[in-house]
Amino acid sequence: MKKIILIFISLFFMTSYAQEKRLWAKSFINKKAPVLVVEKWLTEAPDIQGKFVLIDFWATWCGPCVKGIPEMNAFNKEFAKDLVVIGISKEPKSKIKRFKKATIEYYSAIDTKGRMSTNLEIKGIPHCIIINPDGIVVWEGWPQLRGHELNSQVIQGLINTYKE
């Protein structure tokens, strides 16, 4: 009986720990998003009026960032009617232009001064935020964090909740 209780307690603490979402940035969830600031668009500037905006803060040297590009491409295609995907890097334009490990099929910009990431107090990348059409942050975090991954179901749920 003691073993069963000990196993139950261990599972409880492991489950509780797994459910905690760790952020490497200041939380802006359910708050007004900082103003979108970019130094230079590497694509045309997107029309974000009336859409959700997914901003992916990334770098060419960041393995998890590069690994996430195909997912961002997929979100861009799947939710094109409701969502604008934007990748923002602090690296110079020349470095992004030389990047060949993955093809970015969504809007792309640089901000070598990192103004928006500074406002969000981002300490680790990749870091994503999703802003609803009212300018409120409705999702934030590391998009590949186990148990808290950013996926199609999460995005569809945010869109559905907003439209209700």
Buried (B, 14 or more C-beta within 10 A) or exposed (E): EEEEEEEEEEEEEEEEEEEEEEBBBEEBEEEEBBEBBBBEEBEEEBEBEEBBBBBBBBBBEBEBBBBBBEBBBBBBEEBEEBBBBBBBBBBEBEBBEEBEEBEBBBBBBBBEEBBBBEBBEBEEBBBBBBBBBEBBBBBBBBBBBEEBEBEEEBBBEBBEEBEE
